[in-house]
């Protein structure tokens, strides 16, 4: 179970980080590679690393995780990858 995104099969994890794999929907963007890994928390923050794109992204907020993040994070992530020409 990925909070805010529901049950995912498979739901891969590795050493404390979630592995994106081919989960859809997902809190990272659609442009992230399947090798992307990261974590997010109740405090509304996230970290992802996309080794294929050669990028990492961190968002720090003071707003608790909720539906706003489900909408905003994937769009933000896709914009980061598009702006850098990766993903």
C-alpha positions as CSV (number, residue, x, y, z in Angstrom):
1,X,0.0,0.0,0.0
2,X,1.3,3.4,-0.9
3,X,-0.4,6.1,1.2
4,X,-2.6,8.3,-1.0
5,X,-2.0,6.1,-4.0
6,X,-3.6,2.8,-3.0
7,X,-2.5,-0.8,-3.4
8,X,0.3,-1.4,-5.9
9,X,1.4,-4.8,-7.3
10,X,4.2,-5.3,-7.2
11,X,5.1,-2.9,-4.4
12,X,8.9,-3.0,-4.5
13,X,11.0,-1.6,-1.6
14,X,14.7,-1.7,-1.1
15,X,16.7,-0.8,2.1
16,X,14.1,1.7,3.4
17,X,13.3,3.3,0.1
18,X,10.4,2.6,-2.2
19,X,11.4,1.6,-5.7
20,X,9.1,3.2,-8.3
21,X,9.2,0.3,-10.8
22,X,6.1,0.5,-13.0
23,X,3.6,1.6,-10.3
24,X,0.8,3.8,-11.7
25,X,-0.4,6.1,-10.2
26,X,2.7,7.1,-8.3
27,X,3.9,10.1,-6.3
28,X,6.9,10.6,-8.6
29,X,6.1,11.8,-12.1
30,X,5.4,9.8,-15.2
31,X,8.8,10.8,-16.6
32,X,10.7,9.0,-13.9
33,X,12.5,5.8,-14.8
34,X,11.5,2.5,-13.2
35,X,14.8,2.6,-11.3
36,X,13.8,5.7,-9.4
37,X,13.8,5.2,-5.6
38,X,12.8,7.5,-2.7
39,X,10.6,8.1,0.2
40,X,8.0,10.6,1.4
41,X,6.6,11.4,4.8
42,X,3.6,12.7,6.7
43,X,5.3,16.1,7.0
44,X,4.8,16.7,3.2
45,X,8.4,16.2,2.3
46,X,9.9,13.9,-0.3
47,X,13.2,12.7,-1.8
48,X,13.6,10.8,-5.0
49,X,16.7,9.7,-6.9
50,X,16.5,8.8,-10.6
51,X,19.8,7.1,-11.5
52,X,18.8,6.9,-15.2
53,X,18.2,10.6,-15.4
54,X,21.2,11.3,-13.2
55,X,19.0,13.5,-10.9
56,X,17.8,13.7,-7.4
57,X,15.0,16.0,-6.0
58,X,14.0,17.0,-2.5
59,X,11.0,18.9,-1.5
60,X,10.7,20.3,2.1
61,X,7.3,21.6,3.2
62,X,5.5,22.5,6.4
63,X,2.2,21.3,5.1
64,X,1.1,17.8,6.1
65,X,0.8,15.2,3.3
66,X,-2.7,15.1,1.9
67,X,-4.5,15.3,-1.4
68,X,-2.6,18.5,-2.4
69,X,0.6,16.4,-2.5
70,X,-1.0,13.6,-4.6
71,X,-1.9,16.3,-7.2
72,X,1.2,18.5,-6.9
73,X,4.2,16.1,-6.6
74,X,3.9,14.2,-9.9
75,X,3.3,17.4,-11.8
76,X,6.3,19.1,-10.1
77,X,8.5,16.1,-10.7
78,X,7.6,15.9,-14.4
79,X,8.3,19.6,-14.7
80,X,11.8,19.1,-13.1
81,X,12.6,16.3,-15.5
82,X,11.3,18.3,-18.5
83,X,13.2,21.4,-17.6
84,X,16.5,19.5,-17.3
85,X,15.8,17.6,-20.5
86,X,15.9,14.3,-18.8
87,X,13.3,11.6,-18.2
